[in-house]
Amino acid sequence: MPYLKSVVLEGLRRHPPGHFVLPHTVTNDIELDGYLVPKGAMINFMVADIGLDPKLWDEPMEFKPERFFTNTISGGDGAPDLFDITGSREIKMMPFGAGRRICPAAGMAMLHLEFFIANLVWYFEWTAVEGDAVDLSEKQEFTVMMKYPLRAHISPRGLSQTQ
């Protein structure tokens, strides 16, 4: 289950459900990275770009759930590090927003994601469709979606009723 949690986190880092959070307004003139942002200006945070920033993530375009197991490299017990997606310590990704305006159901969303994916893996055997390449291109709908959805053969695992 810790690896599954890392897969969910890596999926949210690599492909957040929305590429933007709700716009914010600046209450005072402020300088940001050498640019003057005037009072009253609307700003928007590029959530997807934060999760793909090479200054924050090694090989950001690679899908590597192991990046959330950093303490195994330093001789830890192999359990995933506690990773803060709320933005209270630092912001390295924000799939549900951050700070005071974070989605109030973020904790429940994480539980449901983990439960849903765990059940899909537990009850079904997944194999790739032969000759179908995986294309991670995206398109904007209500949320951001894969431009060419994944195709897979799904079959029941044949678990007995007692399991």
TORLO-626515 format. One record per residue (C-alpha): z, x, y; residue number from 1; residue in one letter. Coordinates in steps of 0.02 Angstrom, whole numbers. Layout:
N
      w      u      v resi resn
      Z      X      Y  NUM    A
...
//
This chain:
163
      w      u      v resi resn
      0      0      0    1    M
     28    141    127    2    P
   -154    195    102    3    Y
   -211     15    127    4    L
   -116     10    291    5    K
   -205    170    343    6    S
   -374     93    297    7    V
   -334    -57    408    8    V
   -281     54    552    9    L
   -436    163    534   10    E
   -546      8    529   11    G
   -466    -56    690   12    L
   -484    115    771   13    R
   -666    133    723   14    R
   -718    -49    750   15    H
   -596   -147    860   16    P
   -631   -335    862   17    P
   -666   -330   1049   18    G
   -732   -185   1150   19    H
   -641   -240   1308   20    F
   -472   -315   1352   21    V
   -451   -443   1490   22    L
   -492   -368   1662   23    P
   -350   -309   1772   24    H
   -336   -299   1961   25    T
   -270   -148   2054   26    V
   -124   -195   2169   27    T
   -130    -37   2276   28    N
   -258     97   2317   29    D
   -245    230   2183   30    I
   -335    390   2137   31    E
   -387    404   1955   32    L
   -473    562   1892   33    D
   -529    603   2069   34    G
   -597    429   2104   35    Y
   -522    310   2230   36    L
   -492    138   2155   37    V
   -466     19   2302   38    P
   -335   -118   2307   39    K
   -403   -279   2233   40    G
   -534   -194   2125   41    A
   -561   -266   1951   42    M
   -547   -137   1812   43    I
   -583   -152   1627   44    N
   -529    -40   1484   45    F
   -659     13   1356   46    M
   -552    -13   1201   47    V
   -686     47   1080   48    A
   -714    207   1179   49    D
   -529    249   1175   50    I
   -532    241    984   51    G
   -685    356    980   52    L
   -626    485   1107   53    D
   -647    662   1035   54    P
   -504    720   1148   55    K
   -386    605   1051   56    L
   -463    604    876   57    W
   -535    741    765   58    D
   -708    688    705   59    E
   -694    515    787   60    P
   -856    448    712   61    M
   -797    480    533   62    E
   -703    346    437   63    F
   -549    443    379   64    K
   -394    338    341   65    P
   -306    501    296   66    E
   -288    539    482   67    R
   -138    421    480   68    F
    -55    530    345   69    F
    -32    681    457   70    T
    141    723    392   71    N
     73    769    219   72    T
     -9    922    298   73    I
    157    979    370   74    S
    246    961    203   75    G
    306    783    226   76    G
    332    655     89   77    D
    157    580    100   78    G
    212    419    183   79    A
    107    373    334   80    P
    177    419    503   81    D
    234    273    606   82    L
     84    243    717   83    F
    109    152    880   84    D
    -29     26    918   85    I
     77    -61   1051   86    T
     52     74   1184   87    G
    238     97   1212   88    S
    234    285   1170   89    R
     53    334   1197   90    E
   -115    249   1192   91    I
   -236    320   1063   92    K
   -309    150   1015   93    M
   -274    -27   1069   94    M
   -357   -158    959   95    P
   -235   -293   1020   96    F
   -214   -234   1199   97    G
    -62   -133   1252   98    A
    100   -140   1348   99    G
    161   -303   1423  100    R
     -6   -389   1394  101    R
    -23   -350   1209  102    I
    -74   -494   1097  103    C
     89   -583   1050  104    P
     25   -607    872  105    A
    -21   -424    841  106    A
    115   -401    710  107    G
     63   -557    618  108    M
   -120   -506    630  109    A
    -81   -338    549  110    M
     15   -423    407  111    L
   -128   -544    377  112    H
   -259   -406    380  113    L
   -162   -302    254  114    E
   -128   -454    142  115    F
   -309   -513    149  116    F
   -383   -342    109  117    I
   -255   -309    -28  118    A
   -303   -473   -113  119    N
   -489   -437    -98  120    L
   -463   -269   -183  121    V
   -341   -337   -313  122    W
   -443   -486   -371  123    Y
   -622   -425   -354  124    F
   -730   -279   -411  125    E
   -843   -220   -269  126    W
  -1006   -126   -296  127    T
  -1142    -82   -172  128    A
  -1310   -169   -178  129    V
  -1433    -43   -245  130    E
  -1551     24   -113  131    G
  -1450    -46     33  132    D
  -1398     86    158  133    A
  -1241     57    262  134    V
  -1285     40    446  135    D
  -1135     35    562  136    L
  -1235    -24    714  137    S
  -1146   -160    812  138    E
  -1196   -313    912  139    K
  -1098   -419   1036  140    Q
  -1061   -597    981  141    E
   -896   -685   1021  142    F
   -823   -521    958  143    T
   -914   -362    908  144    V
   -997   -379    738  145    M
  -1104   -272    625  146    M
  -1286   -287    672  147    K
  -1334   -281    488  148    Y
  -1192   -352    382  149    P
  -1137   -260    226  150    L
  -1204   -325     62  151    R
  -1105   -303    -96  152    A
  -1095   -369   -274  153    H
   -926   -451   -298  154    I
   -859   -499   -468  155    S
   -686   -554   -526  156    P
   -580   -414   -598  157    R
   -530   -519   -750  158    G
   -343   -501   -724  159    L
   -238   -602   -844  160    S
   -141   -752   -778  161    Q
     25   -662   -806  162    T
    -14   -527   -678  163    Q
//
